[in-house]
Amino acid sequence: MLTEDLPRDWWKGVVVYQVYPRSFADSDGDGVGDIRGVIERLGHLERLGVDVLWLSPVYCSPQDDNGYDISDYRGIDPLFGTLEDVDELIARAHDAGIRLVMDLVVNHTSDEHAWFVDSRSSRDSEHRDWYWWRPPRKGHVGGEAGAEPNNWGSFFSGSAWEWDEATGEYYLHLFSRKQPDLVWSNPDVRAAVYAMMRWWLARGVDGFRMDVINLIDKPDGLPDGDKKLGDLWGQAFPLVSTGPRVHDYLQEMHGQVFADLGRPYLTVGEMPGVDAEQARLFTDPARREVDMVFQFEHVDLDKGPSGKFDIVPLTMAELRANLMRWQVELDDVGWNSLYWDNHDQPRAVSRFGDDDPVWRERSAKTLGTVLHTLRGTPYVYQGEELGMTNVPFSAPEDFRDIESVNYIREQTAAGVPFSDLLPGLRFRSRDNARTPVQWTAGEHAGFTRGEPWIPVTPNHEEINAEAQVGVEGSVFEHYRALVALRHEERAVSHGTVTPLAMDHPDLWAFGREHEGTRLLVLASFTREPVEVPPELLEGWEGAEAVVATSGDAAAGVLTHGVLPGWESVVLRSSGTLAE
C-alpha cells in the first residue's frame, strides 16, 4: 500500500519505470499491448522494486503517432482497453505500493479531437482561436509551394503548416500534420487543460509526465527560422523552445491543479533543448513549476549537423563530461531525471554500452550502476532492466514509427539511396525502443498469442525476463539491487556529488556523500581491464562493496586496484570524502 505521509521531495528516493503499453504485454492476443497486460505484469515491477509507473498514452487516438495524437483526453482507446481498466490499474498499482503517472500531451491534440474538428469547421467557430490558423503569405496562393505562413519545418519532415481548403487558411503542426498545436496564450485552452488534469487526479492518478511542455509558448509573429545550406525548411525549434511565458504557464498550472491536492504527486517536464541554467529555474521548489526535467543534451551528443539520423562518434569522456556537468550545475538547486533510453531513444546498451554478446550483460549492468548512483531520479524504460538491444533493421518496411517512415520517404524522394540511410536508422530510429518486451524465449517472446504489431527482436531467446528474474548475476537482479540501494542509502538519494578522474579515457568515477556516509562509484567503459588510479582508492581500504557487477569487479578493485572490462562497483565507507 502507498504511504501518504511523505516529504514534498519524496521523489528524490524513488525509481520510475516507463511502460509503453503498445509494446509491454498483450492480454487479448490482438498483437498490441494493452492495459490488462500491464495489470497482469505488475508483479514484474513489484519484484524490481520500482516506486512509480509512468504510463505512456492510452487515450483515444487515431494512432498516427502511437497515441501522442490524442482525440479525447478523458477517453481510453479501445485498442488498449477501457476507463475501468485504467481505474483497476491505478488501484492494483497502489495496492502494490506503486504510484501511477500519466502522460500529459498538451502542446498539440489530434486533428480528430472535438476541439480541432470544431476549429476547422469555420473561421468563426468557437474553437478557431484554440489553434494556430494563418492565411497564406501575401502574394501567394494557398496550398502552393511557398505560400506557407512561415518557413518552419515539421520535426517529422515536411512543412509545419497544413493547408485547409475549406476555410482557406493553414494550421500549425510542429509534429505530424495530424497533431495541430494548441494556442497556450488563449486562457480558455489553459482552463480546459487544467480541468482535464484535475479530472485525472480525482481518479487517483499521481501526477504527469508533460510531453514537450517547453514548446507550448510560440513567439509573437511566428517569424521565419534560420535555414542552413541544404535545408529544405527553416529551423522552428530555436524559436519555440522555452519561450518566456512557459514559466508563467507552469506556475499557473501549479496553482490551478496541484497547490491544493493534499497528497503526494509528481510533475516531470520533458524539455528538449533546455540547458542546466534553465532547468534550475523550472525545478527550483520555490518557483512551483515542475519537480524535475527531462533534458536532452546527453542524448543529442551523437547527433550530426544534418539531424538525428546523422550519427557522429561519441566517446565515454564526452558523455561523462556532459552528465557530470549537469550533476554539478544542479547540485544546490534543481533536480534532473536520469535516463539512458525511453520510447523516443534507441536502446542504451547498443548506444552507450557494448551489445556484443560477450560484453552485453556486463555493459548493461555498468550503465545501470552509473545512472542509478547519480543525483537525480532514475528512470527505467521497459526492457532496459533485461539489457534489451537495438534491432537489426534491413528494409524500409521494417519501420513503423512516423518519424522514421517520413524521413525515409523524404530522403529517397530527394534521391538518397536507402542503403545510405540505413546506418542512421538502425542506430537512432525510435522503433528500436518499441519492439515488444521480451518476457520468455518462446514464440513472440511471450508478448502476445497473436501476431505482434512490430516484430520481436530476434535475440529474445537469449534475452528475456524468464531467464533473468531470480537468477543471481543477471541484468535484472543487478537493477533490482540498484533500486534497493536508492531506497536504503540516503547518500544515493540525497548526497552530494564529486566528479573524479575526469581526464581518464575509460573510467567513470565519482563520489557521493551524506551525513558521514560516503560512496565511491567506479565504472569501466572499455573491454580491457582498467587500472584504478591509486589516489582514488586511498582511504578506501576495507570498504564495503555494496553493489558490483560481479564478485570479480569487487575483488579486483579492493585487492588489486584493477576493474575488469565493462564492470563496475559501488564502495561504501564512513568519514569525509577527500577532495
Residue pairs with C-beta under 8 A, 6 or more apart in sequence:
1 94
1 95
1 97
2 94
2 97
2 99
2 264
4 263
4 264
6 264
8 285
9 285
9 291
9 335
10 264
11 52
11 266
11 291
11 292
11 335
11 377
12 335
12 377
12 493
12 494
13 486
13 487
13 490
13 493
13 494
14 50
14 51
14 52
14 377
14 486
15 49
15 50
15 51
15 52
15 372
15 377
15 378
15 379
15 380
15 483
15 486
16 50
16 51
16 52
16 53
16 54
16 101
16 266
16 337
16 377
16 378
16 379
16 380
17 45
17 48
17 50
17 52
17 53
17 54
17 379
17 380
17 382
18 54
18 56
18 342
18 343
18 379
18 380
18 381
18 382
19 38
19 53
19 54
19 55
19 56
19 382
20 33
20 56
20 343
20 381
20 382
20 433
20 434
21 33
21 34
21 35
21 37
21 38
21 55
21 56
21 58
21 80
22 32
22 33
22 56
22 66
22 67
22 79
22 80
22 434
22 453
23 33
23 382
23 434
23 435
23 436
23 437
23 447
23 453
23 454
24 33
24 37
24 38
24 41
24 382
24 436
24 437
25 33
25 34
25 37
25 38
25 40
25 41
25 437
25 439
25 447
26 32
26 33
26 34
26 37
26 436
26 447
26 448
26 449
26 450
26 452
27 34
27 36
27 37
27 39
27 40
28 34
28 36
29 448
29 449
29 450
30 448
30 450
31 448
31 450
31 451
31 452
31 453
32 79
32 80
32 448
32 453
33 80
33 436
33 447
33 448
34 79
34 80
34 81
34 85
35 58
35 76
35 80
35 81
35 82
35 85
35 86
35 89
36 81
36 85
38 53
38 55
38 89
39 85
39 88
39 89
39 92
41 439
42 89
42 92
42 93
42 96
42 98
44 465
44 469
45 53
45 96
45 98
46 96
46 97
46 98
47 469
47 480
48 380
48 385
48 476
48 479
48 480
48 483
49 480
49 483
49 484
49 487
50 98
50 380
50 483
51 97
51 98
51 99
52 98
52 99
52 100
52 101
52 206
52 266
53 93
53 98
53 99
53 100
53 101
54 101
54 103
54 209
54 268
54 379
55 89
55 100
55 101
55 102
55 103
56 67
56 103
56 343
57 66
57 67
57 68
57 70
57 103
57 105
58 67
58 76
58 77
58 80
58 81
58 86
59 67
59 70
59 71
59 72
59 73
59 74
59 75
59 76
59 77
60 70
60 71
60 72
60 75
60 76
60 77
61 67
61 68
61 69
61 70
61 71
61 77
61 110
62 69
62 71
62 110
62 112
62 178
63 69
63 77
63 79
64 110
64 176
64 178
64 179
64 402
65 156
65 175
65 176
65 178
65 179
65 402
66 401
66 402
66 434
67 77
68 103
68 105
68 175
68 179
68 211
69 108
69 109
69 110
69 111
69 112
69 176
69 178
69 179
70 105
70 109
70 110
70 113
71 109
71 110
71 112
71 113
71 114
72 113
72 114
73 196
74 196
74 199
74 200
75 83
76 82
76 83
76 85
76 86
86 203
87 203
87 204
89 100
90 100
90 203
90 204
90 205
91 204
93 99
93 100
94 100
94 204
99 206
99 207
99 264
99 266
100 204
100 205
100 206
101 205
101 206
101 207
101 208
101 209
101 266
101 268
102 200
102 205
102 207
102 208
102 209
103 208
103 209
103 211
104 197
104 208
104 209
104 210
104 211
104 213
105 211
106 182
106 193
106 210
106 211
106 213
106 216
107 174
107 181
107 182
107 211
107 212
107 213
107 215
107 216
108 173
108 174
108 175
108 179
108 180
108 181
108 182
109 115
109 116
109 179
109 180
109 182
110 116
110 178
110 179
111 117
111 120
111 177
111 178
111 179
111 180
112 178
115 127
115 130
115 131
115 192
116 127
116 130
116 131
116 180
118 125
118 126
118 127
119 125
119 127
119 128
119 130
119 131
119 133
119 171
119 180
120 164
120 166
120 167
120 171
122 128
122 167
123 133
123 167
123 168
123 169
129 183
129 186
130 182
130 183
130 186
130 188
130 189
131 171
131 172
131 180
131 181
131 182
131 183
132 171
132 172
132 180
132 181
132 183
132 218
132 222
133 164
133 167
133 169
133 170
133 171
134 149
134 161
134 169
134 170
134 171
134 172
134 222
135 142
135 149
135 168
135 169
135 170
136 142
136 143
136 147
136 148
136 149
136 169
136 170
137 146
137 147
137 148
137 149
140 146
140 147
141 147
142 163
142 165
142 168
142 169
142 170
143 163
143 165
147 163
147 170
148 159
148 160
148 161
148 170
149 161
149 170
149 172
149 222
150 161
150 222
150 223
150 224
150 225
150 234
151 224
151 225
151 227
151 233
151 234
152 159
152 160
152 161
152 172
152 174
152 222
152 224
152 225
152 233
152 234
152 235
152 236
152 239
153 159
153 160
153 225
153 231
153 232
153 233
153 234
153 235
153 236
154 160
154 173
154 174
154 175
154 176
154 177
154 233
154 236
155 174
155 175
155 236
155 237
155 403
156 175
156 176
156 402
156 403
156 406
157 403
157 406
157 407
157 409
157 410
158 177
158 233
158 406
158 410
159 233
160 172
160 173
160 174
160 233
160 236
161 170
161 171
161 172
161 173
162 170
162 171
162 173
162 177
162 180
163 170
164 170
164 171
171 180
172 180
172 181
172 218
172 222
173 179
173 180
173 181
174 181
174 215
174 236
174 240
176 402
181 218
182 189
182 193
182 216
183 189
183 218
184 190
184 216
184 217
184 218
184 245
184 249
185 217
185 218
185 245
190 249
190 252
190 253
193 253
194 253
194 256
194 257
197 208
197 253
197 257
198 256
198 257
200 208
201 257
201 261
201 265
206 264
206 265
206 266
207 265
207 266
207 267
207 268
208 266
208 267
208 268
209 268
209 270
209 294
210 267
210 268
210 269
210 270
210 290
211 270
212 270
212 271
212 272
213 246
213 250
213 269
213 270
213 271
213 290
214 241
214 242
214 243
214 246
214 269
214 270
214 271
214 272
214 273
214 274
214 282
215 240
215 241
215 272
216 243
216 246
216 249
217 240
217 242
217 243
217 244
217 245
217 246
217 249
218 239
218 240
218 243
219 239
219 240
219 243
223 239
224 234
225 233
225 234
225 235
225 236
225 237
225 238
225 239
226 234
226 235
226 238
227 233
227 234
227 235
228 235
228 305
230 306
232 410
237 272
237 273
238 273
241 272
241 273
241 274
242 271
242 273
242 274
242 278
247 281
247 282
247 287
247 289
250 269
250 282
250 289
250 290
251 287
251 288
251 289
254 267
254 288
254 289
255 288
258 265
258 267
259 288
266 291
267 290
267 291
267 292
268 290
268 291
268 292
268 293
268 294
268 337
269 282
269 289
269 290
269 292
269 293
269 294
270 293
270 294
271 278
271 279
271 282
271 293
271 294
271 295
271 296
272 296
273 296
274 282
274 293
274 295
274 296
275 295
275 297
276 295
276 325
276 326
276 329
276 330
276 334
277 329
279 293
279 295
279 326
279 330
279 334
279 336
280 329
280 330
280 333
280 334
281 287
281 289
282 289
282 290
282 293
282 334
283 289
283 290
283 291
283 292
283 293
283 330
283 333
283 334
283 335
283 336
284 333
284 334
291 335
292 335
292 336
292 337
292 376
292 377
293 335
293 336
293 337
294 337
294 339
295 326
295 336
295 337
297 322
297 326
298 319
298 322
298 323
298 326
299 345
300 308
301 314
301 318
301 319
301 322
302 311
302 312
302 313
302 314
302 351
303 310
303 311
303 312
304 310
304 311
304 312
308 424
308 428
309 407
309 421
309 424
309 425
309 427
309 428
310 424
311 423
311 424
311 427
311 428
315 505
316 352
316 505
316 506
316 508
316 525
316 526
317 504
317 505
319 352
320 502
320 508
321 502
323 374
324 497
324 499
324 502
324 510
326 336
327 374
327 375
327 376
327 497
327 499
327 510
328 497
328 499
330 336
330 375
330 376
331 375
331 496
331 497
335 376
335 377
336 375
336 376
336 377
337 376
337 377
337 379
338 371
338 372
338 374
338 376
338 377
338 378
338 379
339 345
339 371
339 378
339 379
339 381
340 348
340 351
340 352
340 367
340 371
340 381
340 384
341 347
341 348
341 351
341 381
341 384
341 433
342 379
342 381
342 433
343 381
343 430
343 433
343 434
344 430
344 433
345 351
345 381
345 430
345 433
346 390
346 427
346 428
346 429
346 430
346 432
346 433
347 355
347 383
347 384
347 388
347 389
347 390
347 432
347 433
348 364
348 367
348 384
349 355
349 360
349 363
349 364
349 367
349 387
349 388
349 389
350 389
350 390
350 427
350 432
351 390
351 427
352 367
353 359
353 360
353 363
353 364
353 366
353 367
353 566
354 360
354 362
354 363
354 527
354 566
355 363
355 389
355 390
357 462
359 527
359 565
359 566
360 387
360 389
360 463
361 387
361 474
361 475
362 549
362 550
362 564
362 565
362 566
362 567
363 566
364 384
364 387
364 475
365 387
365 475
365 478
365 479
365 549
365 567
365 568
366 523
366 524
366 525
366 549
366 566
366 567
366 568
368 384
368 385
368 475
368 478
368 479
368 482
369 478
369 482
369 521
369 523
369 547
369 549
369 568
369 569
369 570
370 508
370 521
370 523
370 568
371 378
372 378
372 479
372 482
372 483
372 485
372 486
372 492
373 482
373 485
373 492
373 510
373 512
373 519
373 521
373 570
374 497
374 510
375 495
375 496
375 497
375 512
378 482
378 486
380 479
381 433
382 437
383 437
383 438
384 479
385 475
385 476
385 479
385 480
386 437
386 438
386 463
386 464
386 465
386 468
386 475
386 476
387 463
387 475
388 435
388 437
388 438
388 457
388 463
389 457
389 459
389 463
390 426
390 427
390 432
391 398
391 426
391 431
391 432
391 435
391 457
392 426
392 458
393 399
393 422
393 425
393 426
393 429
393 431
394 422
395 418
396 408
396 412
396 418
398 431
398 455
399 405
399 408
399 425
399 429
399 431
400 431
400 434
400 453
400 454
401 429
401 430
401 431
401 434
403 429
403 430
404 425
404 429
404 430
404 431
407 421
407 425
408 418
408 421
408 425
411 421
412 418
412 421
431 454
434 454
435 454
435 455
435 456
435 457
436 444
436 445
436 447
436 448
436 452
436 454
436 456
437 445
437 447
437 465
438 445
438 446
438 447
438 456
438 457
438 460
438 463
438 464
438 465
439 445
439 446
439 447
439 464
439 465
439 466
440 446
440 460
440 464
440 465
440 466
441 460
441 461
441 462
441 464
441 466
441 467
444 450
444 451
444 452
444 456
445 456
445 457
445 460
445 464
446 464
446 466
447 456
457 463
465 476
467 474
468 474
468 475
468 476
468 477
469 476
469 477
470 477
471 477
473 550
478 547
478 549
481 547
482 547
485 492
485 546
485 547
485 570
486 492
486 493
487 493
489 517
489 519
489 546
489 572
490 514
490 515
490 517
491 512
491 513
491 514
491 515
491 517
491 518
491 519
491 572
492 512
492 519
494 514
495 512
495 513
495 514
495 517
495 519
496 512
496 513
496 514
497 510
497 511
497 512
498 510
498 511
498 512
498 513
498 577
498 579
499 509
499 510
500 509
500 510
500 511
500 520
500 536
501 507
501 509
501 533
501 536
504 530
504 533
505 526
506 524
506 525
506 526
506 528
506 530
507 522
507 523
507 524
507 525
507 530
507 532
507 533
507 563
508 521
508 522
508 523
508 524
508 525
509 520
509 521
509 522
509 523
509 532
509 536
510 520
510 521
511 518
511 519
511 520
511 521
511 577
512 518
512 519
512 521
513 519
513 576
513 577
516 574
516 575
517 572
517 573
517 574
518 572
518 573
518 574
518 575
518 576
518 577
519 546
519 570
519 571
519 572
520 536
520 540
520 543
520 570
520 571
520 573
521 568
521 569
521 570
521 571
522 532
522 536
522 557
522 563
522 568
522 569
522 570
522 571
523 563
523 567
523 568
524 530
524 563
524 564
524 565
524 566
524 567
524 568
525 566
526 565
526 566
527 565
527 566
528 565
529 556
529 562
529 563
529 564
529 565
530 562
530 563
530 565
531 561
531 562
532 557
532 561
532 562
532 563
534 561
537 557
537 561
538 578
539 573
539 575
539 578
540 558
540 571
540 573
542 573
543 558
543 571
543 572
543 573
544 571
544 572
544 573
545 553
545 554
545 557
545 558
545 569
545 570
545 571
545 572
546 570
546 571
546 572
547 569
547 570
548 554
548 567
548 568
548 569
548 570
549 566
549 567
549 568
549 569
550 564
550 567
552 564
552 567
553 563
553 564
553 567
553 568
553 569
554 569
556 562
556 563
556 564
556 567
557 563
557 569
557 571
558 571
563 569
